[in-house]
């Protein structure tokens, strides 16, 4: 009598276990895919991922939303915000500028563009952008107001040094608006 190789025996045991067990009803395994189910909106998924700090996955979800909905102002702001969170300031600026051209009356788009400009050291333009966002928002958003205050303070203090700049960090608020806060 000849014995099977150890690798072949292990493979047969695994296949036998799979066939005997069948689908698990105790919830241990992931559910199957329902190809007829409606997919969740990419913007909704992306915003959830942004809140969870998963910026690259959020960018992927926003990109899928762009494929489904087109490059609307909302999608452009979402893509720009994800790129901002990833530190990709050039891409974020380009996308947010396009968003402000698409919808020039949206304060969040202007605010996020201002945050990018502050991060890039373009304080004068950032202050002008925050002023526009503040005016469009009628002064209702504390995030926009605080960002405008910071930009104006940086404009008034030409001796603003790099060490002081490191005391600030970006904080996400709402559905894609950013605020610049002092780091603890």
C-alpha positions in Angstrom: 0.0 0.0 0.0 1.4 3.3 -1.0 0.8 6.5 1.1 -0.1 9.9 -0.5 2.3 12.8 -0.2 1.8 14.9 2.9 0.8 18.0 0.8 -1.8 16.1 -1.1 -3.2 14.7 2.1 -3.5 18.1 3.6 -5.3 19.5 0.5 -7.8 16.6 0.5 -8.5 17.2 4.2 -9.1 20.9 3.5 -11.4 20.2 0.6 -13.3 17.6 2.6 -13.8 20.1 5.5 -15.1 22.7 3.1 -17.5 20.4 1.5 -18.8 18.9 4.7 -19.2 22.3 6.5 -21.2 24.2 3.9 -22.2 27.8 4.5 -21.8 29.1 8.0 -25.0 30.4 9.7 -23.2 31.6 12.8 -22.0 34.9 11.2 -18.3 34.0 11.2 -17.9 34.4 7.4 -18.6 37.4 5.3 -21.9 37.5 3.6 -22.1 36.8 -0.1 -22.4 39.5 -2.8 -25.9 40.4 -4.1 -25.3 41.5 -7.7 -28.8 42.9 -8.0 -28.5 45.1 -4.9 -28.3 48.9 -5.3 -24.8 50.3 -4.5 -24.4 52.9 -1.8 -23.8 56.5 -3.1 -20.0 57.1 -3.4 -20.3 60.5 -1.8 -22.0 59.0 1.3 -19.4 56.3 1.6 -16.6 58.8 1.1 -17.8 61.1 3.8 -18.1 58.2 6.2 -14.5 57.2 5.4 -13.3 60.8 5.8 -14.9 60.8 9.3 -13.1 57.5 10.1 -9.8 59.0 9.0 -9.5 56.7 5.9 -8.6 59.4 3.5 -7.2 57.2 0.6 -10.3 55.0 0.7 -12.5 58.1 0.8 -10.7 59.4 -2.3 -11.4 56.1 -4.0 -15.1 56.4 -3.1 -15.3 60.0 -4.3 -13.6 59.0 -7.6 -16.3 56.3 -8.0 -18.9 59.0 -7.3 -17.3 61.1 -10.0 -17.7 58.2 -12.5 -21.4 57.8 -11.6 -22.4 61.5 -11.2 -19.9 63.4 -13.1 -17.6 66.2 -11.9 -20.2 68.2 -10.1 -19.2 70.9 -7.6 -20.1 68.6 -4.7 -17.9 65.8 -6.1 -15.0 68.3 -6.8 -15.2 69.6 -3.2 -15.2 66.0 -1.9 -12.2 65.1 -4.1 -10.4 68.3 -3.1 -11.1 67.7 0.6 -9.7 64.1 0.5 -6.6 65.4 -1.3 -6.2 68.1 1.3 -6.4 65.5 4.1 -3.8 63.4 2.3 -1.5 66.5 2.1 -1.7 66.7 -1.7 -2.1 70.4 -1.8 -1.6 71.0 -5.5 -4.3 68.5 -6.4 -6.6 69.9 -3.7 -6.1 73.4 -4.9 -6.9 72.5 -8.5 -10.0 70.6 -7.6 -11.3 73.3 -5.2 -10.7 76.1 -7.7 -12.8 74.1 -10.3 -15.5 73.6 -7.7 -15.7 77.3 -7.0 -16.0 77.9 -10.7 -18.8 75.3 -10.9 -20.7 76.7 -7.9 -19.5 80.2 -7.0 -22.1 80.5 -4.2 -21.0 77.6 -2.0 -19.2 78.8 1.1 -17.7 75.3 2.0 -15.9 75.2 -1.3 -14.4 78.6 -0.8 -13.5 77.8 2.9 -11.6 74.6 1.9 -9.8 76.5 -0.9 -8.7 79.0 1.7 -7.4 76.3 4.0 -5.3 74.9 1.1 -4.0 78.4 0.4 -3.0 79.0 4.0 -1.2 75.6 4.0 0.7 76.7 0.9 1.7 80.0 2.5 -0.5 82.2 0.2 -2.0 84.1 3.1 -3.2 87.2 1.3 -5.2 85.2 -1.2 -6.4 82.9 1.6 -7.7 85.9 3.5 -9.6 87.1 0.4 -11.0 83.6 -0.2 -12.1 83.4 3.5 -13.8 86.8 3.3 -15.8 85.6 0.3 -16.7 82.4 2.1 -17.7 84.4 5.2 -19.9 86.7 3.1 -21.6 83.8 1.3 -22.3 82.1 4.6 -23.6 85.4 6.2 -21.2 84.8 9.1 -23.1 81.7 10.3 -20.2 79.2 10.3 -17.8 79.4 13.2 -15.2 77.4 11.2 -15.2 80.0 8.4 -15.1 82.9 10.9 -12.1 81.3 12.8 -10.3 80.6 9.6 -10.7 84.2 8.5 -9.5 85.5 11.8 -6.4 83.3 11.6 -5.6 84.5 8.0 -6.1 88.1 9.0 -3.8 87.7 12.0 -1.2 86.1 9.8 -1.5 89.1 7.4 -1.1 91.7 10.2 2.0 90.0 11.7 4.7 90.0 9.0 7.1 88.5 11.6 5.0 85.3 11.8 7.7 82.6 12.1 7.7 78.9 11.1 7.7 77.7 14.7 4.4 79.5 15.4 3.0 78.0 12.2 3.6 74.5 13.5 1.2 75.2 16.4 -1.8 74.8 14.1 -3.6 71.8 12.7 -6.5 71.1 10.4 -9.7 69.8 11.9 -12.6 68.5 9.8 -16.0 69.8 10.6 -19.3 69.0 9.0 -19.6 67.3 5.7 -16.3 68.5 4.3 -15.4 71.8 5.8 -12.1 72.3 7.5 -11.1 74.6 10.4 -7.6 75.6 11.3 -7.0 75.1 15.1 -4.2 75.5 17.5 -2.5 72.3 18.3 -2.7 71.3 22.0 
